[in-house]
Amino acid sequence: MSNVLFDCSQCRFPLEEIFREIDAGLYSYTDFHQMTPRFQQHRPYRIGPLDPAWNSFDRLEEGTRLIHYTNLCTQPWKFPGHDHEDVWFRVFEDARKTGLISSEDVDKTRLRGYVRQDILQPGRGNVGGNAAGRAASDRADLSQGRPRTGAEQACQLTNPRRGSSPSRAQRS
């Protein structure tokens, strides 16, 4: 599951009991996380369909309610160039303005390397992963003295254009 909605008035997860059952071998953590039939044998939950508009893989179409930025090498908070990065940045800015994301939150995530260093001043015009935008982001990372993470290095090695490979949704 990449997106899930819980009715908290109906759904309870007694985690201590669940982890005891995992430790006892009744099912695995993956079974719990993915709510497999093996997990459901012991803890039946009613699972219904979720409108696909709430889980749109790297696409923005008419009716899209939530974009799931699936391709790790083009997630807009990490790398410039996603076709819909401006949607993400608009929501990010709204969250900052309303106080849902504080300056301290942003500082911590930048320091830890979880986000691109230009997160507060992203270069615009990077749609499609152009080289100038990537270079500016790379310079910002290096100017902060932060080494590139393993994931960033892998994305650079496997996809130097970052935005050029199709996502899973586009391939299927």
Backbone as a chain_set.jsonl record, in Angstrom:
{"seq": "MSNVLFDCSQCRFPLEEIFREIDAGLYSYTDFHQMTPRFQQHRPYRIGPLDPAWNSFDRLEEGTRLIHYTNLCTQPWKFPGHDHEDVWFRVFEDARKTGLISSEDVDKTRLRGYVRQDILQPGRGNVGGNAAGRAASDRADLSQGRPRTGAEQACQLTNPRRGSSPSRAQRS", "coords": {"N": [[0.843, -1.177, 0.0], [0.63, 2.125, -0.894], [-0.75, 4.314, -0.262], [-3.149, 5.064, 2.131], [-6.238, 5.091, 3.896], [-7.624, 5.511, 7.019], [-10.395, 4.823, 9.091], [-10.522, 6.105, 11.985], [-12.312, 5.867, 14.064], [-13.223, 3.351, 13.837], [-11.108, 1.618, 13.494], [-8.508, -0.045, 15.081], [-5.182, -0.504, 16.193], [-3.616, -2.532, 18.113], [-0.616, -2.257, 18.989], [1.396, -3.395, 20.695], [0.394, -5.988, 21.142], [0.28, -6.882, 18.489], [3.013, -6.842, 17.756], [3.965, -8.762, 19.528], [2.731, -10.998, 18.446], [3.986, -11.032, 15.963], [6.612, -11.562, 16.818], [6.136, -14.111, 17.806], [5.84, -15.483, 15.502], [3.447, -15.677, 14.109], [2.763, -14.132, 11.954], [4.473, -11.973, 9.652], [6.322, -8.842, 9.876], [6.113, -7.592, 7.428], [3.779, -8.822, 6.505], [1.96, -7.632, 8.272], [2.338, -4.884, 7.662], [1.554, -4.838, 4.985], [-0.928, -5.857, 5.162], [-1.594, -8.547, 4.561], [-3.261, -11.65, 3.529], [-2.407, -13.577, 5.405], [-1.865, -12.061, 7.734], [-4.429, -11.018, 8.053], [-5.852, -13.292, 8.739], [-5.49, -13.513, 11.45], [-6.086, -11.017, 12.424], [-8.662, -9.618, 11.397], [-9.493, -7.027, 9.239], [-11.628, -4.637, 7.749], [-11.163, -3.947, 4.488], [-11.337, -1.691, 1.952], [-11.779, -0.493, -1.44], [-9.788, 2.212, -2.756], [-10.194, 5.238, -4.301], [-8.42, 5.652, -7.291], [-7.607, 8.227, -7.931], [-6.603, 9.297, -5.664], [-4.065, 8.359, -5.476], [-2.013, 8.864, -7.482], [0.508, 7.942, -9.52], [3.265, 9.751, -9.975], [1.967, 11.403, -11.808], [-0.126, 14.014, -13.068], [-3.328, 14.493, -13.636], [-6.581, 15.261, -14.98], [-8.747, 15.361, -12.301], [-6.954, 14.243, -10.485], [-6.132, 13.772, -7.13], [-4.101, 13.342, -5.334], [-0.683, 13.311, -5.746], [1.596, 10.754, -5.977], [4.843, 10.802, -5.533], [6.73, 8.759, -6.937], [9.122, 7.906, -8.257], [12.225, 7.746, -7.027], [14.425, 9.197, -7.824], [13.527, 11.55, -8.844], [12.083, 12.924, -6.983], [10.678, 15.894, -5.887], [11.505, 17.278, -3.561], [14.005, 16.395, -3.198], [15.439, 16.439, -5.65], [15.776, 18.608, -8.475], [13.53, 18.991, -11.271], [11.247, 17.34, -11.622], [8.267, 16.783, -13.432], [6.024, 17.835, -12.197], [6.884, 19.402, -10.081], [6.335, 21.992, -9.262], [3.756, 21.864, -8.231], [4.176, 20.408, -5.882], [5.914, 22.191, -4.526], [4.208, 24.381, -4.213], [2.304, 23.404, -2.375], [4.046, 22.823, -0.274], [4.95, 25.43, 0.358], [2.513, 26.546, 1.196], [2.079, 24.991, 3.491], [4.219, 25.858, 5.044], [3.547, 28.576, 5.376], [1.208, 28.401, 6.908], [2.192, 27.35, 9.201], [2.393, 24.616, 9.59], [4.726, 23.423, 8.818], [7.71, 24.21, 10.22], [10.366, 26.682, 10.409], [12.461, 25.558, 11.808], [11.99, 22.84, 11.354], [12.58, 22.705, 8.609], [15.278, 23.496, 8.633], [16.456, 21.367, 10.098], [15.929, 19.165, 8.388], [17.34, 19.897, 6.129], [19.965, 19.998, 7.153], [20.327, 17.312, 7.807], [20.314, 16.22, 5.321], [18.035, 15.333, 4.05], [16.545, 16.724, 2.263], [16.781, 18.75, -0.713], [19.294, 21.267, -0.874], [18.542, 23.766, -1.788], [15.919, 24.085, -1.051], [14.318, 26.143, -0.024], [14.599, 28.138, -1.849], [14.082, 27.155, -4.558], [15.381, 26.489, -7.818], [13.658, 27.634, -10.566], [12.083, 26.566, -13.615], [13.147, 24.127, -14.1], [11.858, 22.008, -15.149], [11.572, 18.8, -16.452], [14.092, 18.082, -15.836], [16.448, 19.644, -16.441], [19.889, 20.317, -17.209], [21.062, 22.654, -16.146], [19.501, 23.255, -13.885], [19.961, 20.95, -12.325], [22.711, 21.173, -11.923], [22.847, 23.551, -10.445], [21.54, 22.753, -8.101], [23.282, 20.708, -7.291], [25.61, 22.23, -6.849], [24.72, 23.771, -4.697], [24.426, 21.78, -2.724], [27.123, 20.96, -2.465], [28.311, 23.374, -1.727], [27.408, 23.662, 0.812], [28.882, 21.854, 2.082], [27.955, 19.314, 2.395], [28.112, 15.909, 1.955], [27.075, 13.907, -0.83], [24.296, 11.729, -0.557], [24.017, 8.106, -0.439], [21.771, 7.305, -1.935], [21.406, 9.541, -3.566], [23.799, 9.49, -5.021], [23.481, 7.025, -6.314], [21.227, 7.57, -7.894], [22.308, 9.499, -9.567], [24.264, 7.993, -10.86], [22.783, 5.91, -12.082], [20.913, 7.23, -13.567], [21.69, 9.786, -15.113], [20.277, 11.975, -16.102], [18.194, 12.176, -14.426], [15.363, 13.008, -14.549], [14.601, 11.641, -16.794], [13.912, 8.928, -17.042], [11.087, 6.753, -17.308], [8.426, 6.545, -14.925], [7.186, 3.841, -12.82], [4.446, 3.739, -13.247], [4.19, 4.903, -15.751], [5.451, 3.057, -17.332], [3.849, 0.819, -17.237]], "CA": [[0.0, 0.0, 0.0], [1.38, 3.369, -0.883], [-1.641, 5.325, 0.28], [-4.175, 4.364, 2.887], [-7.114, 5.936, 4.679], [-8.173, 4.766, 8.147], [-11.476, 5.38, 9.887], [-9.977, 5.923, 13.332], [-13.372, 5.487, 14.999], [-13.494, 1.935, 13.628], [-9.886, 0.821, 13.325], [-7.543, 0.008, 16.178], [-3.989, -1.323, 16.019], [-2.942, -2.745, 19.401], [0.737, -2.551, 18.502], [2.128, -4.335, 21.562], [-0.107, -7.33, 20.827], [0.681, -7.217, 17.115], [4.44, -7.182, 17.722], [4.13, -10.068, 20.2], [2.335, -12.007, 17.467], [5.078, -11.096, 14.985], [7.711, -12.275, 17.485], [5.738, -15.517, 17.947], [5.853, -16.096, 14.185], [2.12, -15.837, 13.526], [2.862, -13.437, 10.672], [5.68, -11.133, 9.614], [6.098, -7.394, 9.848], [5.639, -7.301, 6.074], [2.372, -9.216, 6.478], [1.224, -6.578, 8.973], [2.44, -3.643, 6.892], [0.819, -4.952, 3.718], [-2.245, -6.412, 5.479], [-1.75, -9.741, 3.729], [-4.223, -12.624, 4.061], [-1.859, -14.229, 6.6], [-2.14, -11.154, 8.84], [-5.881, -10.895, 8.187], [-6.361, -14.495, 9.409], [-5.411, -13.282, 12.887], [-6.651, -9.696, 12.73], [-9.431, -9.199, 10.221], [-9.879, -5.63, 9.07], [-12.377, -4.412, 6.516], [-10.357, -3.144, 3.569], [-12.099, -1.371, 0.756], [-11.004, 0.169, -2.502], [-9.516, 3.637, -2.657], [-10.238, 5.857, -5.621], [-7.053, 5.845, -7.777], [-7.274, 9.65, -7.995], [-5.892, 9.603, -4.424], [-2.753, 7.709, -5.498], [-1.577, 9.003, -8.864], [1.96, 7.74, -9.55], [4.066, 10.709, -10.741], [1.167, 12.013, -12.866], [-1.159, 14.978, -12.726], [-4.354, 14.413, -14.668], [-7.85, 15.776, -14.501], [-9.285, 14.549, -11.214], [-5.924, 13.815, -9.537], [-6.288, 14.336, -5.798], [-2.829, 13.216, -4.633], [0.411, 12.775, -6.561], [2.582, 9.949, -5.258], [6.124, 10.987, -6.226], [7.24, 7.399, -6.815], [10.495, 7.78, -8.736], [13.095, 8.331, -6.001], [15.425, 10.079, -8.431], [12.927, 12.81, -9.277], [11.245, 13.516, -5.942], [11.008, 17.317, -5.953], [12.186, 17.769, -2.357], [15.397, 15.923, -3.269], [16.084, 16.771, -6.916], [14.973, 19.421, -9.392], [13.235, 18.427, -12.574], [10.009, 16.571, -11.775], [7.294, 17.511, -14.247], [5.014, 18.481, -11.355], [7.515, 19.892, -8.853], [5.717, 23.24, -8.827], [2.614, 21.487, -7.395], [4.727, 20.06, -4.568], [6.421, 23.4, -3.875], [3.069, 25.215, -3.829], [1.763, 22.824, -1.141], [5.092, 23.03, 0.727], [4.89, 26.838, 0.776], [1.279, 26.711, 1.972], [2.31, 24.375, 4.803], [5.112, 26.759, 5.788], [2.801, 29.8, 5.733], [0.229, 28.108, 7.964], [2.892, 26.876, 10.391], [2.474, 23.158, 9.678], [6.16, 23.144, 8.707], [8.415, 25.346, 10.811], [11.742, 26.935, 9.939], [13.312, 24.564, 12.475], [11.809, 21.584, 10.618], [13.314, 22.81, 7.351], [16.71, 23.509, 8.957], [16.86, 19.998, 10.469], [15.93, 18.27, 7.235], [18.47, 20.295, 5.264], [21.188, 19.572, 7.821], [20.402, 15.848, 7.729], [20.416, 15.809, 3.922], [16.795, 14.711, 3.601], [15.976, 17.556, 1.204], [17.781, 19.498, -1.465], [19.74, 22.433, -0.131], [17.851, 24.967, -2.252], [14.501, 23.831, -0.814], [13.61, 27.396, 0.228], [14.756, 28.971, -3.042], [14.347, 26.224, -5.664], [15.492, 27.044, -9.162], [12.485, 27.354, -11.4], [12.437, 26.274, -14.997], [13.885, 22.869, -14.131], [10.966, 20.95, -15.595], [12.222, 17.879, -17.377], [15.406, 17.719, -15.326], [17.51, 20.228, -17.251], [21.232, 20.259, -16.62], [21.35, 23.86, -15.359], [18.851, 23.099, -12.59], [20.675, 19.925, -11.56], [24.018, 21.701, -11.547], [22.638, 24.523, -9.367], [21.244, 21.995, -6.897], [24.515, 20.039, -6.9], [26.504, 23.244, -6.275], [24.2, 24.138, -3.384], [24.803, 20.712, -1.804], [28.56, 20.978, -2.231], [28.688, 24.595, -1.029], [27.063, 23.465, 2.216], [29.806, 20.866, 2.618], [27.256, 18.067, 2.653], [28.364, 14.883, 0.936], [25.877, 13.344, -1.429], [23.904, 10.468, 0.061], [24.105, 6.948, -1.319], [20.651, 7.335, -2.882], [21.681, 10.584, -4.549], [24.858, 8.995, -5.897], [22.906, 5.969, -7.152], [20.373, 8.21, -8.902], [23.18, 10.152, -10.532], [24.939, 6.963, -11.651], [21.868, 5.111, -12.892], [20.091, 8.085, -14.404], [22.31, 11.104, -15.055], [19.318, 13.049, -16.392], [17.235, 12.073, -13.336], [13.961, 13.092, -14.933], [14.378, 11.077, -18.116], [13.369, 7.576, -17.089], [9.678, 6.736, -16.966], [8.079, 5.942, -13.642], [6.519, 2.549, -12.96], [3.113, 3.938, -13.81], [4.298, 5.191, -17.174], [5.907, 1.852, -18.04], [2.826, -0.231, -17.261]], "C": [[0.886, 1.237, 0.0], [0.53, 4.511, -0.357], [-2.777, 4.592, 0.96], [-4.978, 5.39, 3.681], [-7.733, 5.072, 5.767], [-9.342, 5.535, 8.748], [-11.1, 5.11, 11.338], [-11.056, 5.564, 14.36], [-13.671, 3.989, 14.919], [-12.259, 1.05, 13.706], [-8.937, 1.027, 14.498], [-6.378, -0.937, 15.864], [-3.309, -1.475, 17.376], [-1.5, -3.218, 19.14], [1.51, -3.512, 19.388], [1.693, -5.771, 21.29], [0.363, -7.773, 19.441], [2.15, -7.603, 17.069], [4.748, -8.449, 18.503], [3.779, -11.19, 19.22], [3.374, -12.141, 16.359], [6.24, -11.876, 15.574], [7.408, -13.76, 17.637], [5.673, -16.23, 16.601], [4.483, -16.298, 13.55], [2.036, -15.204, 12.14], [4.08, -12.537, 10.756], [5.303, -9.656, 9.68], [5.575, -6.979, 8.479], [4.17, -7.678, 5.929], [1.502, -8.144, 7.136], [1.179, -5.312, 8.13], [1.584, -3.678, 5.63], [-0.577, -5.562, 3.9], [-2.567, -7.622, 4.611], [-2.815, -10.675, 4.317], [-3.709, -13.327, 5.319], [-2.099, -13.369, 7.839], [-3.642, -11.104, 9.114], [-6.526, -12.135, 8.822], [-6.435, -14.267, 10.92], [-6.091, -11.982, 13.314], [-7.414, -9.189, 11.508], [-9.807, -7.707, 10.284], [-10.662, -5.533, 7.771], [-11.558, -3.463, 5.647], [-11.162, -2.944, 2.301], [-11.229, -0.688, -0.271], [-10.832, 1.659, -2.208], [-9.479, 4.189, -4.07], [-8.811, 6.129, -6.098], [-6.651, 7.315, -7.915], [-6.505, 10.09, -6.754], [-4.511, 8.953, -4.385], [-2.226, 7.699, -6.927], [-0.048, 8.985, -8.916], [2.636, 8.703, -10.523], [3.298, 11.395, -11.866], [0.22, 13.043, -12.26], [-2.129, 15.004, -13.893], [-5.616, 15.067, -14.127], [-8.395, 14.828, -13.43], [-8.241, 14.065, -10.218], [-6.13, 14.532, -8.215], [-4.97, 14.317, -5.02], [-1.8, 12.618, -5.583], [1.337, 12.004, -5.634], [3.874, 10.051, -6.055], [6.935, 9.707, -6.04], [8.711, 7.27, -7.172], [11.438, 8.506, -7.776], [14.078, 9.337, -6.567], [14.843, 11.389, -8.933], [12.016, 13.422, -8.218], [11.637, 14.977, -5.763], [11.684, 17.874, -4.712], [13.645, 17.335, -2.322], [16.123, 16.435, -4.509], [15.193, 17.686, -7.747], [14.617, 18.61, -10.639], [11.985, 17.602, -12.7], [9.002, 17.422, -12.545], [6.279, 18.285, -13.415], [5.609, 18.995, -10.046], [6.848, 21.17, -8.364], [4.468, 22.972, -7.99], [3.102, 21.192, -5.988], [5.191, 21.315, -3.826], [5.287, 24.335, -3.456], [2.47, 24.71, -2.51], [2.762, 23.005, 0.003], [5.051, 24.467, 1.259], [3.636, 27.119, 1.597], [1.454, 26.144, 3.38], [3.236, 25.227, 5.663], [4.355, 27.995, 6.266], [1.815, 29.566, 6.867], [0.878, 27.569, 9.229], [2.93, 25.37, 10.558], [3.916, 22.682, 9.566], [6.879, 24.389, 9.206], [9.785, 25.532, 10.165], [12.706, 25.929, 10.549], [13.214, 23.213, 11.773], [12.65, 21.589, 9.337], [14.815, 22.76, 7.615], [17.216, 22.103, 9.288], [16.943, 19.089, 9.254], [17.033, 18.624, 6.253], [19.779, 19.795, 5.859], [21.396, 18.059, 7.701], [20.469, 15.332, 6.295], [19.17, 15.138, 3.385], [16.155, 15.467, 2.44], [17.099, 18.254, 0.469], [18.085, 20.805, -0.731], [19.061, 23.731, -0.569], [16.338, 24.877, -2.026], [13.696, 25.116, -0.609], [13.66, 28.345, -0.96], [15.005, 28.076, -4.255], [14.449, 26.956, -6.989], [14.273, 26.67, -9.962], [12.944, 27.117, -12.823], [13.215, 24.982, -15.124], [13.026, 21.717, -14.635], [11.671, 20.103, -16.64], [13.642, 17.551, -16.954], [16.539, 18.35, -16.095], [18.817, 20.324, -16.489], [21.532, 21.472, -15.756], [20.738, 23.755, -13.966], [19.556, 22.076, -11.722], [22.005, 20.463, -11.073], [23.886, 22.689, -10.406], [22.36, 23.801, -8.055], [22.501, 21.293, -6.38], [25.484, 21.026, -6.261], [26.04, 23.644, -4.877], [24.565, 23.076, -2.358], [26.28, 20.787, -1.457], [28.982, 22.227, -1.468], [28.345, 24.506, 0.451], [27.986, 22.439, 2.867], [29.156, 19.53, 2.908], [27.582, 17.065, 1.567], [27.039, 14.346, 0.403], [25.58, 12.001, -0.778], [24.065, 9.339, -0.942], [23.002, 6.935, -2.352], [20.891, 8.38, -3.958], [22.754, 10.132, -5.531], [24.313, 7.927, -6.833], [22.022, 6.559, -8.24], [21.225, 8.86, -9.978], [23.848, 9.115, -11.445], [23.99, 6.233, -12.582], [21.052, 5.956, -13.844], [20.645, 9.502, -14.365], [21.357, 12.243, -15.357], [18.218, 13.09, -15.358], [15.785, 12.08, -13.787], [13.637, 12.333, -16.202], [13.773, 9.679, -18.116], [11.923, 7.588, -16.666], [9.458, 6.104, -15.595], [7.418, 4.593, -13.902], [5.166, 2.704, -13.617], [3.172, 4.192, -15.307], [4.706, 3.964, -17.969], [4.805, 0.822, -18.173], [1.633, 0.147, -18.082]], "O": [[1.794, 1.358, 0.823], [1.059, 5.576, -0.038], [-3.304, 3.614, 0.43], [-4.454, 6.428, 4.084], [-8.303, 4.02, 5.478], [-9.281, 6.755, 8.896], [-11.332, 4.018, 11.856], [-10.742, 5.013, 15.416], [-14.293, 3.425, 15.819], [-12.371, -0.149, 13.96], [-8.613, 2.16, 14.853], [-6.576, -2.031, 15.336], [-2.502, -0.626, 17.754], [-1.221, -4.415, 19.082], [2.222, -4.373, 18.871], [2.53, -6.67, 21.214], [0.792, -8.912, 19.258], [2.509, -8.583, 16.417], [5.705, -9.151, 18.174], [4.46, -12.215, 19.178], [3.618, -13.243, 15.869], [6.798, -12.753, 14.914], [8.322, -14.584, 17.602], [5.473, -17.444, 16.552], [4.366, -17.015, 12.556], [1.32, -15.692, 11.266], [4.654, -12.365, 11.832], [4.137, -9.28, 9.557], [4.7, -6.12, 8.377], [3.399, -6.949, 5.306], [0.44, -7.793, 6.621], [0.113, -4.738, 7.911], [0.969, -2.68, 5.254], [-1.312, -5.759, 2.932], [-3.639, -7.722, 4.014], [-3.223, -10.51, 5.467], [-4.497, -13.641, 6.21], [-2.493, -13.888, 8.883], [-4.073, -11.144, 10.267], [-7.619, -12.045, 9.381], [-7.34, -14.771, 11.586], [-6.604, -11.872, 14.427], [-6.882, -8.433, 10.695], [-10.365, -7.227, 11.271], [-10.392, -6.258, 6.813], [-11.296, -2.322, 6.027], [-11.606, -3.9, 1.665], [-10.078, -0.347, -0.001], [-11.633, 2.269, -1.5], [-8.793, 3.645, -4.935], [-8.05, 6.779, -5.381], [-5.461, 7.615, -8.006], [-5.835, 11.123, -6.769], [-3.849, 8.995, -3.348], [-2.019, 6.634, -7.509], [0.608, 9.9, -8.417], [2.592, 8.505, -11.737], [3.915, 11.92, -12.792], [-0.175, 12.947, -11.098], [-1.806, 15.471, -14.986], [-5.696, 15.386, -12.941], [-8.485, 13.621, -13.655], [-8.613, 13.515, -9.181], [-6.284, 15.753, -8.18], [-4.742, 15.163, -4.156], [-2.017, 11.55, -6.154], [1.806, 12.535, -4.627], [3.993, 9.459, -7.128], [7.726, 9.59, -5.103], [9.466, 6.6, -6.468], [11.448, 9.736, -7.72], [14.519, 10.24, -5.855], [15.584, 12.253, -9.402], [11.254, 14.342, -8.517], [12.805, 15.274, -5.514], [12.388, 18.879, -4.814], [14.43, 17.838, -1.519], [17.288, 16.822, -4.431], [13.97, 17.544, -7.72], [15.319, 17.668, -11.006], [11.664, 17.181, -13.811], [8.901, 18.631, -12.331], [5.732, 19.285, -13.88], [4.928, 19.023, -9.02], [6.802, 21.409, -7.157], [4.143, 23.775, -7.116], [2.519, 21.663, -5.012], [4.899, 21.486, -2.642], [5.402, 25.016, -2.437], [2.163, 25.51, -1.626], [2.365, 23.308, 1.128], [5.111, 24.688, 2.468], [3.692, 27.851, 2.585], [1.019, 26.758, 4.354], [3.055, 25.307, 6.878], [4.499, 28.415, 7.414], [1.611, 30.449, 7.701], [0.193, 27.351, 10.229], [3.444, 24.879, 11.562], [4.287, 21.662, 10.147], [6.682, 25.485, 8.681], [10.287, 24.651, 9.468], [13.655, 25.495, 9.896], [14.217, 22.518, 11.609], [13.337, 20.617, 9.023], [15.548, 22.068, 6.908], [18.277, 21.695, 8.816], [17.902, 18.333, 9.099], [17.6, 17.739, 5.612], [20.61, 19.23, 5.148], [22.521, 17.595, 7.514], [20.66, 14.135, 6.077], [19.231, 14.443, 2.371], [15.322, 14.917, 1.719], [18.225, 18.341, 0.96], [17.223, 21.367, -0.054], [19.012, 24.692, 0.199], [15.566, 25.524, -2.734], [12.523, 25.176, -0.978], [12.843, 29.26, -1.058], [16.032, 28.217, -4.918], [13.714, 27.907, -7.254], [13.9, 25.499, -10.022], [14.077, 27.439, -13.181], [13.874, 24.753, -16.138], [13.439, 20.56, -14.552], [12.28, 20.614, -17.579], [14.332, 16.808, -17.653], [17.521, 17.669, -16.39], [18.83, 20.403, -15.261], [22.195, 21.339, -14.728], [21.373, 24.121, -12.978], [19.735, 22.292, -10.524], [22.384, 20.232, -9.924], [24.707, 22.687, -9.49], [22.883, 24.188, -7.01], [22.758, 21.281, -5.176], [26.112, 20.712, -5.25], [26.858, 23.835, -3.977], [24.969, 23.408, -1.244], [26.651, 20.688, -0.288], [29.901, 22.17, -0.651], [28.942, 25.213, 1.263], [27.886, 22.183, 4.067], [29.741, 18.695, 3.597], [27.357, 17.332, 0.387], [26.024, 14.336, 1.1], [26.492, 11.228, -0.483], [24.228, 9.574, -2.139], [23.24, 6.6, -3.512], [20.614, 8.138, -5.133], [22.636, 10.363, -6.734], [24.643, 7.917, -8.018], [22.057, 6.104, -9.384], [20.902, 8.783, -11.164], [23.979, 9.332, -12.649], [24.331, 5.96, -13.733], [20.546, 5.441, -14.841], [20.11, 10.344, -13.644], [21.589, 13.37, -14.919], [17.369, 13.98, -15.415], [15.04, 11.18, -13.401], [12.493, 12.372, -16.655], [13.17, 9.282, -19.113], [11.547, 8.34, -15.767], [10.219, 5.234, -15.169], [7.126, 4.241, -15.045], [4.78, 1.887, -14.453], [2.298, 3.744, -16.049], [4.356, 3.836, -19.142], [4.811, 0.029, -19.115], [0.689, -0.635, -18.196]]}, "num_chains": 1, "name": "protein.A"}
